[in-house]
Amino acid sequence: PPIKPIPQTLFPCRKYAAISSSEQRQSYKNDFNAEYSEYRDLHARIERITRRFTQLDAKLKQLLQGSEEYKVETE
């Protein structure tokens, strides 16, 4: 099935124009493949950081506000 184009208004500074040829499609695919491993690395890093913040938030919620331990965790 044909791919529906994404409205230009969603990505006003979009790097890539709508695909109009198989060569252009292959070029975009090559760009994607060249950058995909970096994307995966960054995604994994963000996931680890998000998990850490979630753990810290859960720990902070268990501490008594104003206690010495609470102060240490929030500094």
C-alpha positions in Angstrom: 0.0 0.0 0.0 1.2 3.5 -0.7 2.7 5.4 2.2 0.7 8.4 3.4 2.8 11.6 3.5 3.2 13.3 6.9 1.9 16.8 6.8 4.7 19.3 6.5 3.2 21.3 9.3 4.1 18.6 11.8 7.8 18.9 11.0 8.4 22.5 9.7 12.2 22.1 9.6 12.2 18.6 8.2 15.4 17.5 6.6 13.8 15.1 4.1 11.3 15.9 1.4 8.6 13.4 0.4 10.0 10.3 -1.4 9.6 10.6 -5.1 11.9 7.9 -6.5 13.4 4.6 -5.6 16.8 6.2 -5.5 15.7 8.8 -3.0 14.1 6.0 -0.9 17.3 4.1 -0.9 19.2 7.2 0.1 16.9 7.8 3.0 17.2 4.2 4.0 21.0 4.4 4.0 20.8 7.5 6.2 18.5 5.7 8.6 20.7 2.6 8.8 23.8 4.8 9.3 22.3 6.6 12.3 20.2 3.8 13.7 22.9 2.4 16.0 23.5 5.8 17.5 19.7 6.2 18.0 19.6 2.8 19.8 22.5 3.8 22.1 20.9 7.1 23.0 17.5 5.4 23.5 19.1 2.9 25.9 20.9 5.7 27.8 17.7 7.6 28.2 15.9 4.5 29.3 18.6 3.9 32.0 18.4 7.5 33.2 14.5 7.4 33.3 14.7 4.2 35.3 17.1 5.9 37.8 14.9 8.9 38.2 11.9 6.6 38.8 13.8 4.8 41.5 14.9 8.0 43.1 11.4 9.4 43.0 10.0 6.2 44.7 12.7 6.4 47.4 12.0 10.1 48.0 8.3 9.4 48.4 9.2 6.9 51.2 11.2 9.4 53.2 9.7 11.8 55.7 9.8 15.3 54.4 12.2 17.5 56.5 14.1 14.5 57.8 17.9 14.4 57.5 17.8 11.6 55.0 15.2 13.6 52.9 17.5 16.6 52.9 20.5 14.5 51.7 18.5 13.0 48.9 17.2 16.3 47.6 20.5 18.1 47.6 
